[in-house]
Amino acid sequence: LQLLSNVVLWDGIVQEDKVRDLGLSKLLNRYLLLNILNTPLGPDNIEKCNKVVACLPERWFQDLRSGSTLPELVNFCQHLLQ
């Protein structure tokens, strides 16, 4: 999680698509989400999800329509809905 938050800090310095690819496609979807999915539902799981959400820059979501998300976050959002 610390690595994800460090990668996201590069947003605005490095091209946004590169930061999103590394942070979301590679780190979140390949490693962090696997850990989150293997954590039993409960307070620990909620805390991990909250920490992931706290890392994400708000500006990534400004141009999205209501009820939609970034393509890289579809799997994470499906877990949150469960």
N, C-alpha and C positions, 0 to 999 in steps of 0.2 A: 504494500500500500504506500509505503514511503517512496518507493521508486516511481509509482504512478503520480504521486503529487509532485515529485521533482520533475518528471517529464512534462507535466502540464504547465509548470512554471515557464517553460520555453515558449508557450503560446504568446504570439505577438513578436517574438524574436525570430523564430523559425517559422516557415510556412505552416499555416493551420492544418492543412491536410496531412502533412508529415507528422505533426504532433498528435493529431487524432489517430492516425494509423498506428503509430508506435504505442501511444497510451491506451487507446481503446481496443483496437483490433489485436494487437500483440499482447500487451500486459493484461488488460482486463479480461478479454475473452479467452485467452489461452491459459492463464495462470490464476488470476484472482477469482474469476467466476467459478472455476473448478473447485476451489477451496470453499467458496460461499455455498455452492450447491451441495457439498459434502458436510456442511455444518448443519446439525439438526435445527429445525425451525424453533425459534425462541429468541430470547433477548440477545444472545451472542450473534445470531444471524442478522438481526435487525441492526445491531451496532456496526457490524461489518458493512452492511449496505449503506448505512448513514455516512460512514467514513468515505466510501467510494463516491457517493453523491456530493459530499462536501468538497471533494477534489476537483470536480468538474466546473469549468468556467461558465458563468451564466450567459455570456455573450454567444456561446455555441448554440444556445436555444432561442435566441431572440427572433430569428426569422422563421421559426417553425410554426405551423398551424396548431391550433388547440387540439390536443389528443394525439399528436404525433411526436416522434422522437428521432434521434439520429440513427441511421442504419446500423451503426456499430453498437448501439445500445439495445437493440431489439431483444436479444437473449437475456440481458440483465433486467429489462423491463418485464419480460414474461415471468421471470423469477419473482419480481416484486409483486406482480399481480396475484401470484399464488399465495 
